[in-house]
Amino acid sequence: MESKTAELSHLEKATRERGLRVVAIGGGTGLSTLLKGLKRFALTPAEIIVAHPGTPIIRDLCAVVTVSDDGGSSGRLRKELNMLPPGDIRNCIVALSEDEALLSQLFQHRFDKGSGLEGHSFGNLFLAALTSITHDFSEAVRLSSEILVTRGHIHPATTSNIELEALMEDGTRVRGETKITASKVRIHELFLVPADVDPLPQTLDAIARADVISIGPGSLFTSLIPNLLVHGIAEAIVNSPATKVYICNLMTQANESLGLTAADHIRALNRHAGQQIFDYALINRTPVSDELKAKYALEGACQIVADLDAIEALGVIPVLGDYLEEAGVARHNTTRVAIDLMQLGSQPLSDRSTRSAIKS
């Protein structure tokens, strides 16, 4: 009887350990949109046990979020309460929440009037209140995630109060994310101020245990690169046995990536990390409609050029997919992105080749 019980316990343990550990790194709208796609595959241990064999499964999902925003509601709370900016974190909590109806609407509700309240979202104020109670922003994030029953863990890239500083191509320096984004000059290099800030231990642990690590989509210099500048994160990614994947943006972005190709994005990420990061790059192959192309052209933006030969020359395998969705703006089809991420993470090392990875 005892041996049968032990056998069942072993079977249950093995079943619970099905699936992949995924770490998604980024910020802004790009990361929260990706998390919505990954969430549908993030199952609880009880769900994993009854899941049909062959079902794509994420058994541990972790988001690492940049905390350099200094504009809008986040910027105001940052200055007035001396706390980390909650906006990108809030969006990720909502994206991973079980209940995307009432609670999510509540967290995203933005006050349109009221002295001191106007412009603030309820979720930002909620995180601010929990930070005041716990005296720990990362603990406030954890508690908020529990309240909204998220299907994953969310960690700020650092709990240090950081600013961004950019060295522009004309030799000038610009301090602060909002001013950097508003600048008309191309960014040459990005720095954190202060420079030597540490990540949460939980972040490094999640990266070390991951099967798949993704970076992107998102603003190259204000959402993605800041994470790599936090002390220890780039090294942890490189040293992790995980499959590392860059999810390429669909369109160039004013003051961040105008004129940059897909390979240029990867070069910028590698340069700021100080080493080569990626095994693969997920790249959209669906053309943007003429209507949307004209809309983006008004901003000077266009579809990112997929220079596949240049990407391969960097030692990165391009994976082409129909990732574009149009709804007034260009957005990733995150279900397709999530499935391809999991396929890459499940591939044995011996199967990793350009020919096997590129979609026909």
C-alpha positions, 0 to 999 in steps of 0.5 A, spaced: 500 500 500 505 504 501 509 503 495 503 504 491 502 511 495 509 513 493 508 511 486 502 515 485 506 521 489 512 520 484 507 520 478 503 526 481 510 530 482 512 528 475 506 531 472 506 537 476 513 538 473 510 538 466 511 545 462 516 550 461 519 556 466 518 562 462 521 569 464 519 575 460 523 581 460 521 588 458 516 594 459 511 598 457 505 596 452 509 591 449 510 586 455 503 587 458 501 585 451 505 579 451 503 577 458 496 576 456 498 571 450 503 567 455 497 567 461 493 562 457 498 557 457 500 558 464 497 553 468 496 551 476 499 544 478 492 542 479 490 544 471 497 541 469 495 534 472 489 533 468 491 537 462 491 533 455 498 530 453 501 534 448 498 541 451 503 547 451 504 548 458 507 554 462 508 551 469 512 558 472 511 565 468 515 571 471 515 578 468 521 582 469 519 590 468 523 596 467 522 602 473 524 608 469 518 611 467 518 619 470 511 621 466 504 621 467 501 618 474 507 614 475 511 620 475 507 624 479 507 619 484 514 617 484 516 625 485 510 626 491 511 619 494 518 618 493 516 611 490 518 607 484 513 608 478 507 603 478 504 604 471 508 598 467 507 594 473 500 595 474 499 593 467 503 587 467 499 585 474 492 586 470 495 582 464 496 576 468 490 577 472 485 571 472 479 576 472 480 581 466 473 584 468 471 588 474 478 587 478 482 589 472 477 595 470 478 597 477 485 597 477 485 600 470 480 606 472 483 613 471 480 619 474 478 624 470 477 629 475 478 631 482 483 635 485 490 631 486 486 625 483 485 627 476 490 623 471 491 618 476 489 610 475 486 606 481 491 601 480 497 606 481 494 609 487 493 602 490 500 600 489 502 606 492 498 605 498 501 598 499 508 600 498 506 605 504 503 600 508 509 595 507 515 600 506 517 595 500 515 596 493 516 589 491 512 586 497 506 591 494 507 588 487 507 581 490 500 582 494 497 586 489 498 580 484 495 575 490 489 580 490 488 579 483 490 572 482 495 573 477 498 567 473 505 569 474 510 572 478 512 580 477 518 583 479 521 590 478 528 590 475 530 593 481 528 596 487 533 602 487 530 609 484 533 610 478 533 615 472 535 614 465 541 618 461 542 618 454 548 620 450 545 622 443 549 622 437 550 629 437 554 628 443 549 631 448 546 628 454 539 628 456 536 626 463 530 622 464 525 618 460 520 623 458 525 628 455 529 622 452 523 620 448 521 627 446 528 628 444 529 629 436 536 626 436 538 619 435 540 615 442 547 613 441 548 610 448 543 609 455 546 609 462 542 608 469 543 613 474 545 611 479 549 606 475 550 600 480 544 598 482 542 591 484 536 586 481 531 582 486 534 575 488 528 572 486 529 575 479 536 572 478 533 565 481 528 565 476 533 567 470 537 561 472 532 556 472 528 558 466 527 554 460 525 560 456 527 567 456 524 573 452 526 580 451 521 584 447 517 587 444 517 594 447 521 601 446 528 599 445 531 604 449 526 606 454 523 599 455 528 593 454 535 596 455 534 599 462 533 592 464 540 589 461 543 595 465 541 593 472 547 589 475 547 582 474 541 581 469 545 581 463 550 576 466 545 572 469 541 571 462 548 569 458 549 564 464 542 561 464 541 554 460 535 557 457 533 559 450 534 566 449 529 569 444 528 577 442 521 578 440 522 584 434 518 590 434 513 591 428 514 598 427 520 603 428 518 608 433 519 616 433 526 618 437 527 610 439 529 606 433 527 610 426 531 607 421 533 601 425 533 594 422 531 588 426 539 586 426 540 594 429 535 592 435 539 586 436 546 589 436 544 595 441 541 590 446 548 586 445 552 592 446 549 595 452 549 588 455 556 587 453 555 580 450 551 576 445 545 574 448 540 571 443 539 564 440 533 566 436 529 572 434 522 572 432 520 576 426 514 578 423 513 577 416 506 579 415 506 586 411 502 592 414 496 594 410 497 601 406 492 604 411 496 603 417 502 604 413 500 611 411 498 612 419 505 611 421 508 614 416 505 621 419 510 620 425 516 618 420 515 611 422 515 604 418 515 597 418 522 594 421 526 591 416 527 584 417 535 583 415 535 576 416 542 575 413 545 580 418 541 577 424 544 570 422 551 574 422 550 576 429 549 568 431 542 569 432 537 564 428 531 568 425 524 565 426 519 568 421 511 568 423 505 571 422 505 576 428 501 582 426 494 584 428 491 590 426 486 594 430 488 601 428 495 600 431 500 594 429 500 589 435 503 582 436 498 576 435 501 574 442 498 567 442 502 565 436 508 569 439 507 565 445 506 558 442 513 559 438 516 561 444 514 555 447 516 551 441 523 554 441 524 552 449 522 545 448 527 544 442 533 540 444 539 543 443 541 539 437 535 541 433 537 548 433 538 550 426 536 556 421 533 551 417 529 548 422 527 554 426 525 559 420 517 558 418 516 556 411 
